[in-house]
Amino acid sequence: MPTYEAKDLALASLQFAEYQPDKILHVVGPEQAGYFQVVFKVLSLVNPATVGKEFHLPYGWVRLKTGKMSSRTGDVVLGEWLLDEVKSRLTKEFKMDDKTAEVVALGAVKYSFLRFATKTDMVFDIDESISLEGNSSPYLQYTYSRCSSVLKKADEIKKHLKGSKFDKLNEQEVLLLRTFYRFSEVVVEAANTYSPNLLANYLFDLCQKYNLFYNQYSILQADTEESQEFRLFLTSITAEIVKTGLDLFGIKTLERM
């Protein structure tokens, strides 16, 4: 009977022959680190062209509030059940229609995994995953919807946005500007280090800052036309960054929630 190593060596040969990948990532628990070192070493001797193209991405355990999932005890959560359960909770608690709940549920589950560092063990909590106040996909999606609502109400003003410069900016406006420029840097670092949690943390931080700004300062009823235009400009950039960031996660945004 072939060993696990022999099977993975055969699989690797098949993958490189059929797909010619630049890199193959094995998302497996950290306890398999030694195993993959052996497999990659043997593979490099058998097929030197694969050197540097096989990579083990250690991923922490996913646990339930009741403890570790186990197929032996039957304490296992299936992906299909989880999505249905989250969708059901959203429909009941937030009165979402079926289409909206479907989008938000998928985003909530995806983001719950992506916001943790890959090596970190996590405890999945449905209540946290659908929260509109914590570090969750629904919170980010809601912030995007809020921005869209503001921009829609100011549609005519939005057409003439200039991104004007002002001598006096309030503290929250400065914080938003200082956060905007970091977006591309965070995306590159997250991609290079296989750390989607870096992007998740950035988006959460940005949304917190925008919502604080939104609650403290009037946008559509700003004191001056220039201030109104500038705050709409900040709103449009926030929306664009949140949408782009969630797109990278494969999570859709909604104009209304």
Steps between C-alpha positions, in 0.01 A plus 500: 500500500647840404591743778361852529834633377487285188146618424597868538804453276281348231241775543766770468630349175146494362429859607816641344447299180139608452490856635861631496437706816737769619439391857296242689384587852415223744267650763542243776544507878841594649546147639570385142801731453755219531306280261498763226871570546565135415261499204641822352858379542433171322301678231791738438727198440252324273395811310738798553266726300263505798753660739351814656155429359361285781402684819341391827271766648435392861140565605379493858219289637141615463303425815141535610396667824444149633853392407692340216308347210535123476372263234534212748253652745279645231559855627557643153353803326448469126553806282156473344330491842708793623407724205133410536507567875670840461255595226208398721632712790540803274150462363346478848713753690541769236191437285715463188347377179620167364737646239666740742533236771666264252771755417554608861510141630768393254707808583455447874633144489790580267612802698480315832786278379699763310522749788716262705872443441542169320695338785251611764245254637155652477163446663216551257210698647191560287390798709835673449503417129172685435554792736445845351727657762809279525778386268275319254413499132145631565654801678722574200214442256276728707763774493518472121120521480508808724750668269292410196190645661676830574638524148165416346330779694768739377511367145514841336771623736699181449531572128703811578733363766840664480679357804574858604776587743413678825708684753302361792402135520337343801670212679284228344560629147874491558482145634308385192752660263788337687325163473418522128859505377587178687252286306729394216785429743278275712373309195854431379618390844196276549560334163875455546466350848179301438337698781146607403443602863718807437252625242204407722644698790566797272143503363355475851718789617398711200130434556529587869663832412243581232205421726646714777539783247147441372351517852692811605476721192222582259575419138200613298430786741860620535554870577656582163472364148873427493478302822200309363687411181808389693301279736325341205842442350608320820181295488554396138860392565396301808233322296745424219762354736249288694351366178842419352617336823192281530526412130849363571338273760232391255235681706233705328387845610141625510364844421236447769481276809 
